[in-house]
Amino acid sequence: MLQQRAGAKITFPLMWTNTCCSHMFHTEEELEAKDQMGAKRAAQRKLLHELGIVAEDLPLEDFKFLTRIHYKARSDETWGEHESQFFSSSFFLFLFFFFFFFSSFFLFFSSLLFIF
């Protein structure tokens, strides 16, 4: 799911980006490497923070690790990002269906405006 960042953001203002990241805290629970449990806990925490999705709606055992992407990007002469993102199938499937539902809903009502 994509969002357009606010113009007031320090990094990447008005750019289109992903809605929710799995930024891990430097804690024992979120750094656990076995079965990528730390990344799964971080994703669950960020889903609550960014989208209000509670852990009970997307339990850790439903997350399936896909890959990790490490990237570095400059926003301007001062700011940028250098981070890793972890991706899971449950996370992507949930966001895909969420986006599909709302985009279909939007397209349906947009088409009604053209009829009238």
N, C-alpha and C positions, 0 to 999 in steps of 0.2 A: 504494500500500500504506500502510495506516495503522498507527500505534502509539500506545499511551498513554504519555505522558511520566511519568517517575518523580516521586513526590511530593516528593523532595528537590531537584528542579530549581528554580533561581532564577526563571526565566521560565516561565510557563504550566504550573505543576505539575499533574499528573494530567489534562491536556487531551489530546484525541485530535488527532494531527497527522500530516503526511506523514513517511515513514520516512527519506527521503534527499533532500537539497537539493543545488543546484548552486552553493554559495557559492564565488565566484571569489576567488583570491588576487590581490593587487596585484602581479602579475608580468607580464612581457612575453608569456609563453606563454598565460596565462589571460585577458589583456585584449585579445587579438587579435580584432578586430571582423570581419574578412573571413570570410564564411560562418559566422559565430558560432563559429569554431574555439576561442576562449578559453572560451566557455561549455561547449562539448562536452568540452574537456580537463578542466574543473572537474568536470563531471558524472561523467566517467570516474574521476577521482581520488576523488570522494565515494562512488561505488559500491563501490570497493575498501575505503575507510575504514569505511563504514556497514554494508555487506552482504557484504564479502569477495569481490565479483565482480571478477575480473581483466580487464585491458584486452583480452586476447586473446579473451575470450568476448563482448565487445561493442565492436568496433573503432569508431574515430571516424567512418569512412565510412558506418557503419550508422545514425548519428544523423541525424535529420531535424528541423530547427528548426521548432517550432510557434508559440511566442509567448513573450513576456516579461511577467511580472506584477510590478508594483511595489505594495507595500503597507506600511501602517503600523498597528500594533496595540499596545495597552497591555495589559500583564499585570496590573499593579497600580499603585499610586501612584508607584513608583520605577522599575520595569522595563518594557520593551516591546521591540518589533522595528520596524525600518524598513529594508526591504531589497527587492531585486529577485530574482526567480527566473526561470530560463530553462527552458523545457520542450521536449522533443524527442519525436518519435513512437517511436523505438526504445526510449528510456528508459521511456516509458509502456507500450508493448507488453510489454516485458520484465517490468515490475512487475505488469502486469495478469495475464499468464500465470502468473507466480510466485504471485501472490495467489490466482488462480483454482484452481491446482493444490492449494495447501495448504488453502484453504477447502473444496474438494471432498473432500479427504482427511479433514479434520476432521469434516465433515458425515456422511461415510460411517461413520466409526468412532463418532460420536455416536449415529447411528441404530442401530448394533449394540448399544449399551448399553441402549437401550429395548427391544430384542427379548428380551434376557436379563434 
